[in-house]
């Protein structure tokens, strides 16, 4: 990864502060009672600054998820050119697990928040649709015959396997998230 300049680091820190404030408030008050003004105040930024970073409170709450998914798509695209679609997806998943510890309390809180408040699911479904499209495009470049259905099925089932691993891990935090991801990938390959 390339090194960020001071301005980019400050922007990233502000974005992270807003995200953490949004998750904290959603856990404390419930997502339906959280407002953009409350998040901005908690993050010590103006409402205008909030709006420069996020379109709404849901986007702020799910920032970590969106970042991980964008990173996953980038990792798939960066895999060696000769690698099959399945191998690229599995390799990218392993890289993502290795570089982003899933013991991050904000990520864990976000996952639990989503499970406890289905009203947030609509935002997640809409966001996942964008990432599924991007991942489908990355998968299509790795198929000998880029069939749209095959590309989409591979991308969607891969993301579903990762979500399933995350759900099981939330129910059994004593288990290794990396091992659960490996088990989920094994299920995809018929194991």
N, C-alpha and C positions, 0 to 999 in steps of 0.2 A: 504494500500500500504506500502511496506517496504521502509525504509529510505535508501537513496543512500549515498555512501561514497563520499569523496572529489573528487576523480578521476572521478567517474561517473557523479557527478554534473558538473564538468568542461566540460566533453564530451557533456553533455546535453546542457550546455550553448553555447558551440561552434556550435553544430548542430542547435540550435535555432537562433543564430546570422547569420549563413549561410542562413537558411530558410528565415528569415526576410529580409535579403539583397536581396535575389533572388526575393521575392515578390515585394519589393519596386522598384527594378530596372525594373522588368517586367511591373509594373504599369507606371513607369516614361518613359521608352524607348519603351515599347512594347516587348512582349516575343521573337519575332524573332530577335531583336537586342541585346538581352542579351547573354553574353558569360560566360563560366565558369570563365575565367580570371577576368571579371568585377565583378562577384559575389564574388570571392575570395578576390579581392582588397577591395570591399565595406565591407566585413565581417572581414577584416584585418587578413586573413589567407593565407597560401600559396596554390597554385593550388594542391599540393600533399595532404595537409590537407583537402581541399575540396573533393578530390577523396577518402579520407578515410571515409568520411561521406555519400557522394552521388555519384551515377554513372553519373548523368547528371543534367543539370539545371532544367529540368522538375521535376525530383525527389525532388530537393531542393524546388521548388515552391510548390509542393503538400505535403510536409512533414507533415503539420498539419492535412490534410485530412487523410493521411495514418495512422498517430498516432491515430486519432479518430476511424478509422475503425478497427484497431488492438485492440483498447480498447473495442470496441463494441463486437467483436468476443469473447474476453476474458470475458466480462460481461455475455454474453449468456452462455458460458461454465461454469461459476461460479454460475449460478442460481441454486436453489434447485433441486435436482435430480428428484423429483416426479412431477415437474412442466411441463405442456404441452409445446410443441414447441412454440405455439402462445403466451402463457403467458410468457415464457422465453424471447422471442423476445421483447414483449411489456415492460416487466420489465427492460430489459437491455437498451432499448431506453430511458426509464424514468430516469434510473440511469445516463446514459451518458449526457442527457440534464441537469440534476441537477448538475453534477460535472464539466461540461465544458461550461462556459458561452458563448453563441453565439453572444455576443456583442464584442467579441475579434476582434479588428480592422484588424489584419492580416488575420484572417479567412474570415471576410466579404470581404476584398479586394481580397482575393484569389477566392472566389465564383464569385465576379463581373468580375474579370479578365478572368475566364474561360468562362463566358457568352459572354464577349466581344471579345475573341480570340479563335474561334473554333479550331485553329491549336493545341491547348493544349488538346483538347478533346481526341485525339488518346492515349495520355499518360494516361489520366484518365480512359478510357475504358479498357486499358490493366491492369492497377492497380486494377480496380474494379473486373475484372475477377478473380484475385487472391483472393480478399476478399470474393467474392461470393462463391468460392470453399471452403474456410475455414469456412464461415458461414454455407454453406450447410452441411459440416461435423458435425458442432456443432448441427445443427437442426436434423440431422439424428439420433443422439444419443437419442433424446427425443421422437422419434416416436415409437409406439408399433411395427410397421412393417416398418423398415427403407427403404422405397421405394425411389430410387434415384430421380425419377421425382417429387414426392411430396416434398421431402427435398429441391430440387433445386427451385421449384416454390415458396415455402414458403420463402426461403432466398432471392430470387431475387425480389419478390413483396414487401417484407419488406424493402429492400434497396431502391427500387423505391419509396415507400411511404415516406421514410425519405428524399430522394432527392427532391421529389415534395414539401414537407413541406419547405425545404430550399429555393427552387425557389420562392414559394409564399411569404416567409418571406422577401426575397431580394426585391421583388416588393412592399411589404407592411411592412416596418420595424417598423411601429407603432404597429403591432400585436406581440403578445408573441410567440416566437419560440416554447416554450413548449406546448402552446395551439394548435399550428398548427400541432405539432407532434401527439398530442392526437387526433386531428381531422383526421389526416392521418391514424392512427392506427384504429380509428373507421370505416373509409372507408373500411379497409381490413377485418373487421369483419362483413361487410354487413350493417353497420349503416349509 
